[in-house]
Amino acid sequence: MREFNICTLRADKVRSLIWAIHLLIILKHGDTLIKIKSIHSQAIQGMTAPFYCTASDGQKYFVKGLQANRQSQVNEWLCAHLAQSFGLPIPTFCLLYVDETLHVELPPHHQTIGVGYSFGSQERRGIEWLESHQIARLPNNLKRDILVFDKWINNTDRTIGNHNLIFNSSDFELFVIDHNLAFDPEYSVNTFLEMHLFGDQWQYFCNDWVERDSYTHRMKQALKTFDSAWNSLPHEWQWANDEQDLPAQRLSRQHIDAILNHYEKSEFWQSI
């Protein structure tokens, strides 16, 4: 009589179940499902090391998969919706699907992208990193928009030495990227304003009631998209591995809600 290792048998069942779920997703979404067709390279810059990929819609994307960790993916997806509704210029974004057929053919260093959904930011032609000497060209209202948004989401990752801003070299159109470190549990408003790229702008409008009312309205409107964004988080992002037997370390909805509702309190607008 053949003997089975119970751990191996369980792993096989889990993989079969995962594949069945993936197949149902593909059947449900049909042609609307954008799949990654090929991975060209992986960025060496940045802690999330996004992959540069071509998708089934013919577009190229910078992709944050399992290698970026689940909280990073969650943050990017939620903040992209909020930023778009708030009025910040961000690249086109979407969920991109890595199917099992592609994944098993990838070299080991590319398989870290994982199976299932990843966060994709569409490539823009003629894009360059914003350099320090170009910051003066940005209008103050855009600087303040970025500052308020980052303060709202507790994003401490846009500093003098790490701009996370790109622009189109032909017309100087700016795009705001990288919100993977939003909702920082160790956020300090003093440190934030001291280190933020546009922190010096805060003093010019934090006590301006007209500006505050305008931003308050924009944040309130942007929050209308949050439930939909949260509810559309991929199921597999609850897990830290493809086998879906290791829960991911993620911030709670309660924690994020508390951060996003803080703008309603007067202390949010206080000067330092």
N, C-alpha and C positions, 0 to 999 in steps of 0.2 A: 504494500500500500504506500502510495506516494505521500511524503511528509511536506507540509507547507510551513514556512516561517510566517507567523502571524503578523509580524511587522511588515514583511514584504507584501503579504496579501492585502493588508490594510492600505499600504501605499499605492498598490495597483488599483484598488477600488477608488481611492481618492482621485488618482489621475484620470480614471475613466469618468468619474462624476464631473470633474472639472471640464473635460473635453465635451461632455454632453451639454453642460451649461453653455460653453463657448459656441457649440453648434446651434443651440436654441437662440442665442443672441444674433448669430449670423442670419438665421432664418427670419428672425423678427425684423431686423433692420434692413435686410436685403441690400439694394443698391445704395442706400443712404449710409451704410457702414463704410467709413474710410479706413482702408487697411494699409499698413506699411508694406511696401513691395520690396524695398532693399535698404540696407544700411551702408552708408559710404564711409563714415568715419565717426570718431568720438572726440569731443572737445577736450582739450587738456586744461583749459581755463575754466575756473569756477568749481565749486564744491560738488555740484550736482552732475557734472560731466555729461551734458546732453549729447545725444546721438544726432548726426546729420543724416536725414533719411529722405527717400522718395516715397510718396504715398500713391494710392490707387486713383486719386483725383488729378494726378500729374504734377502736383505741387511738391516742393521740398520743404521740410520742416526740421526744426530743432526740437528733439523729443526727450522728454524726461520720463523715463520708465521706472522700473523697480530699483534701478541703480541709484536713483535720486532719493529714495526712501518715501514711504507712503505719505507722511505729513507734508513733505515738499510738494508732492503731486496734489494733495488736497488743497494746500494753500494757493498753488498756482491756479487751480480751477475756480476756487471761490473768488479769489482776488481779481482774476481776469473778468469775471462777470461784474463785480463791483466797480472796477476801474472803468470798464466800458460804459456802464450806466452813469457813473459819476462824471464822465466826460474826458477822461484821460486818453491820450493817443497811445494805443497799444497795438501790436501786430495781431493779425487775424489768428484766432486760436480754435482748437477743437480737440476732441478725443480721437486718438488713432489706435487702431486695433492690430496687435501682433498675434497672428494665428500660430497654432502648433506646427503646421507644415513649414512655415518660414523659420520658426524658432529652432527646430532641430537641425536645420541646415546652416545655421549661423556658426561662425567660429566662437570658441568659448568666451573670448573677451567681449563679444557682442551679445551673447546670451544673457548677460546681466540686465538687459532691457526688460526681460521677463515676458510672460505670456499674458495676453489680454489687453486691456486699455492702458494707454499712456497719454500724457499731456503733450500736445503739439503746438508749437508756435511757428506760424508760417514764415518762411524766408522772404525778406524784402530785398529786391535788387538794389545795388549801389549803396548798401548800408555800411556805415563805419561806426566805430566806437567814438563817443563824444570825448574830446580831450579837454583838459583843464582850461586851456587858453580860449576855448570856444564857448565856455559857459556864459560869458558876458553878452553873447549874442542872443541869449534866450530872454524872452519878455518876462517881466516880473510876475504877470498874472499866471503864466505857466509854471514858474518856479513855485508860486504859492499854492497852486493846485496840487502839484506833486508833494509839497511839504505837508499840506493838510491831509491828503489821502494817506501818506505814509504814517502820519501821526495817528490817524483814525484806525488804521489796521495794525498799529504797533510794529511797523517795519523798520528795523534798525540797520538795514543793509543797503543804504544809499548814502555813502559817506564821501568825504573829500577824496579819499584814495580809491573808492570803489563806486563809481557813478551809476552803473547799471542803466545807462541811457545810450541809445543809438540814434543815428540820424541818416537821412538820405543825402548823399553828397551832392546831388544835383540841385536840390531845392531847400536843403537844410530842414526838412520835415523831421521832427523828433518823435521817437517812440520810447515808451517807458516799459522796461522789462524786469524780470526776476523778482517775484514776490514769495519765493520759497521759504523765506525766514520770517514771514508775517506772523502776527498773533504771538509774539515773543513773550513767554511767561516771565522772563526776567527783565522786561521793559522798564526803563527809567526815563521819565520825561526830561529830566535835566541832562542826562547823557545823550538822549535822542537829539535835543535841540543843539547841543554842543557839537555833536559829531555829524549831523545831517548836512548834506551838500548845500541845502538852502535854508539852514537853520536860522541864519541872520535875518530872514524875511519875516519871521514870526512877530517880532516887536512892532512891525509897521501896520499890522491889521488885527492882531488878536483882540484889541479893545474897540475895534470898529464894528458897531452893531449892524450896520448895513452889510458888511462883508460876512459877519457871523451868520446873519439870517440867510444870506445867499448860500453859504456852504452848508448850513444846517438843512436847508431845503434839498440841496443836491444829495447829501448823505441819506436823507429820509427817502428820497426817490430811488436811490441806488439800492437801498435795503429791500425794496420790493422784489428785486431779482434774487435775493439770497435764498429763500426757501426752495425755489426751483433749482438753483445751483446745488444746494445741499442734497436735495432729493435725487439729483441726477449723478451723484458720485458713484462711480463703478463699484459693484459689489466686491470685486477682488482687492480693492484698496483697503479693505478691512484686515487684510492679511499681509504679513511681512515676507511671504515666500509663495512660489508658484504652487506648492503642494496644498496651500491654504490650511495648514495645521499649526501655524505660528501667528497669533494675533499681532497686528501692527500697533506700535505705540503712537497713538493719535490724540490730539487735543479734543476735549469734549465739546459738544454743541453749546453747552452751558457756558464754558470758558470763552468761546468765540463770541457768543451773543453778548456777554458782559462787556467785552472789548468794543464791539460795534455799537453798543447803545450808550457808551460813555460820553459821546458828543452831546448828549442831552443835558449833561451836568455842567454847571458854570466853571468848575475846576478844569475842564478840558481846554478852555479858552484862556486860562490865566497865563500871564507873562511870568518869566522866571526872575 
